[in-house]
Amino acid sequence: MPLGWALLAAFAVWNGWSLWLFARHETGLLPGGATMSLIEEGPYRLSRNPLYVGLLALHLAIALLVPSLWAVVALPVSWLLVWWGAVRPEERFLRERFGEEYDAYTRRVRRWL
């Protein structure tokens, strides 16, 4: 299915770019790690959570390529788990770490897309 392949390619480019920025800024990838800077360029200009957006796109790509109706149906559950288990704790951590700088970023950039 062409859409599945397109999403898979988009995931590879998008998440690769996002991870490269973490390395370039020499900042920790995991919450609580050595978070040295707030990344606001590349995919982070469009989404505060580009890695999670990419993972959800990967989920959908695999669901379409397999194909699996159950995987498509499970996508909202995946989104909820990512939001609740990763995004919310990370937002708390970043707000504590960067304060007003992070708050200003959240006003400029959407959480997802």
C-alpha positions in Angstrom: 0.0 0.0 0.0 1.6 3.3 -1.1 0.4 5.3 2.0 2.0 2.7 4.3 5.3 3.0 2.5 5.1 6.8 2.4 4.5 6.9 6.2 7.4 4.5 6.7 9.7 6.7 4.7 8.5 9.8 6.5 9.0 8.2 9.9 12.7 7.3 9.0 13.5 10.9 7.8 11.5 12.7 10.5 12.8 10.6 13.5 16.3 10.5 12.1 16.4 14.3 11.8 15.0 14.6 15.3 17.5 12.2 16.8 20.3 13.9 14.9 19.3 17.2 16.6 19.6 15.7 20.0 23.1 14.6 19.2 24.0 17.9 17.7 22.8 19.8 20.7 24.5 17.3 23.0 21.4 17.0 25.1 19.8 13.9 26.7 17.2 12.0 24.9 15.5 10.6 28.0 13.7 12.6 30.7 15.9 13.3 33.7 19.0 12.9 31.5 21.5 15.6 30.9 19.1 17.9 29.2 21.3 20.8 28.2 19.1 22.7 25.7 15.6 23.1 24.5 15.6 22.2 20.8 13.5 24.5 18.7 14.6 23.9 15.2 13.9 21.3 12.5 10.9 19.1 13.3 10.7 20.8 16.8 9.5 24.0 15.0 6.3 22.1 14.0 5.8 19.7 16.9 7.0 19.6 20.5 7.0 15.9 20.2 8.2 14.9 16.8 9.7 11.6 17.9 6.3 10.5 19.2 4.5 11.8 16.1 7.0 9.7 14.1 6.3 6.6 16.2 2.6 6.9 15.8 3.1 7.3 12.0 5.2 4.1 12.1 2.4 2.4 14.0 0.0 3.4 11.3 2.4 2.5 8.5 2.9 -1.0 9.8 -0.9 -1.4 10.3 -1.4 -0.5 6.7 1.4 -2.6 5.3 0.6 -5.8 7.2 -2.5 -5.0 6.8 -4.1 -5.2 10.2 -7.5 -3.7 11.1 -6.7 -4.4 14.8 -3.5 -2.3 14.6 -5.4 0.6 13.0 -8.1 0.3 15.8 -5.3 0.2 18.4 -3.8 3.5 17.2 -5.9 5.7 19.5 -4.8 3.5 22.4 -1.2 3.9 21.4 -1.7 7.7 21.2 -3.2 7.8 24.7 -0.4 5.7 26.2 2.2 7.9 24.6 0.4 11.1 25.8 -0.2 9.8 29.3 3.0 7.8 29.8 5.6 10.0 28.1 4.4 13.4 26.9 2.9 14.5 30.2 5.9 13.6 32.4 8.3 15.1 29.8 6.4 18.3 29.8 6.5 18.6 33.6 10.3 17.9 33.5 10.9 20.5 30.7 8.8 23.1 32.5 10.8 22.6 35.7 14.1 22.6 33.8 13.5 25.6 31.4 10.7 27.5 33.0 9.5 30.5 31.0 11.6 29.6 28.0 9.7 26.3 27.8 6.3 28.1 28.4 7.1 30.5 25.5 7.9 27.5 23.3 4.6 25.8 24.2 2.8 29.0 23.1 4.6 29.0 19.7 4.6 25.3 18.9 1.8 22.8 19.0 2.1 19.6 21.0 1.5 17.2 18.1 1.3 18.9 14.7 
